[in-house]
Amino acid sequence: MAEYIVELLASFCAVVIVLTLHEFAHAFVAYRCGDPTPKWSGRLSLNPLRHFDLWGLICFTFVGFGWAKPVSINPENFRNYRTGLGLTACAGVVMNYLTALLIYPLYLVVAHYLPGIPFLSLLLENFFYFVFAYSLSFFVFNLLPLYPLDGFRILDAVNKRRGRVFRFLRNNGQYILFGLIIESFICQILVRIGIWQMAWFNILGWFMQFATGILGWPIRALWGLIPW
């Protein structure tokens, strides 16, 4: 029970870091591209309380993927509309991947060299690993082309035509997203109570594991070159 509480605490702290850096990156890039809206709305900040969405935080902590409060922007303020929109949309996921790249060696240092201090060693090892894993998870999750995720905003920035598919994703993306999250959550619960076959039906879980495994490989391979 104690180990589970430590793991849950490490997971929550990792979520705080990942979500805050992601949203700060959006706000910072939008501001640098000429839009003062994030600064006026208090989002140009590393204070986690400025960025949290309660339900998104709960989903991320217990399910493994979730969301934060979107940064308000006014694309009309950008010096270059499409460039500013595209860079702002990409900023969060780029920050996530850089976070995963830089945090993984800290996880290796803790895992290999930190003395076996009860609970503290477990807390730090889990924390650094969760920051690594959640950063990759958030990277992949946000690239789904479903409104209001970054993937849709990138699509919006590069797509000059507003056809049926675009309008469908804009109008129904959030409902598809919630449906996938709920389906994944139900599958995880059923697996935990012993119905392991439900793991095969976890659509979002399968996609996330596959994608994060591929994206995490270069990072693990790079830092694996060092003889820890």
Rosetta blueprint (number, residue, H / E / L):
1 M L
2 A H
3 E H
4 Y H
5 I H
6 V H
7 E H
8 L H
9 L H
10 A H
11 S H
12 F H
13 C H
14 A H
15 V H
16 V H
17 I H
18 V H
19 L H
20 T H
21 L H
22 H H
23 E H
24 F H
25 A H
26 H H
27 A H
28 F H
29 V H
30 A H
31 Y H
32 R H
33 C L
34 G L
35 D L
36 P L
37 T H
38 P H
39 K H
40 W H
41 S L
42 G L
43 R L
44 L L
45 S L
46 L L
47 N L
48 P H
49 L H
50 R H
51 H L
52 F L
53 D L
54 L H
55 W H
56 G H
57 L H
58 I H
59 C H
60 F H
61 T H
62 F H
63 V H
64 G L
65 F L
66 G L
67 W L
68 A L
69 K L
70 P L
71 V L
72 S L
73 I L
74 N L
75 P H
76 E H
77 N H
78 F L
79 R L
80 N L
81 Y H
82 R H
83 T H
84 G H
85 L H
86 G H
87 L H
88 T H
89 A H
90 C H
91 A H
92 G H
93 V H
94 V H
95 M H
96 N H
97 Y H
98 L H
99 T H
100 A H
101 L H
102 L H
103 I H
104 Y H
105 P H
106 L H
107 Y H
108 L H
109 V H
110 V H
111 A H
112 H H
113 Y H
114 L L
115 P L
116 G L
117 I L
118 P L
119 F L
120 L H
121 S H
122 L H
123 L H
124 L H
125 E H
126 N H
127 F H
128 F H
129 Y H
130 F H
131 V H
132 F H
133 A H
134 Y H
135 S H
136 L H
137 S H
138 F H
139 F H
140 V H
141 F H
142 N H
143 L L
144 L L
145 P L
146 L L
147 Y L
148 P L
149 L L
150 D H
151 G H
152 F H
153 R H
154 I H
155 L H
156 D H
157 A H
158 V H
159 N L
160 K L
161 R L
162 R L
163 G L
164 R H
165 V H
166 F H
167 R H
168 F H
169 L H
170 R H
171 N H
172 N H
173 G H
174 Q H
175 Y H
176 I H
177 L H
178 F H
179 G H
180 L H
181 I H
182 I H
183 E H
184 S H
185 F H
186 I H
187 C H
188 Q H
189 I H
190 L H
191 V H
192 R H
193 I L
194 G L
195 I L
196 W H
197 Q H
198 M H
199 A H
200 W H
201 F H
202 N L
203 I H
204 L H
205 G H
206 W H
207 F H
208 M H
209 Q H
210 F H
211 A H
212 T H
213 G H
214 I H
215 L H
216 G H
217 W H
218 P H
219 I H
220 R H
221 A H
222 L H
223 W H
224 G L
225 L L
226 I L
227 P L
228 W L
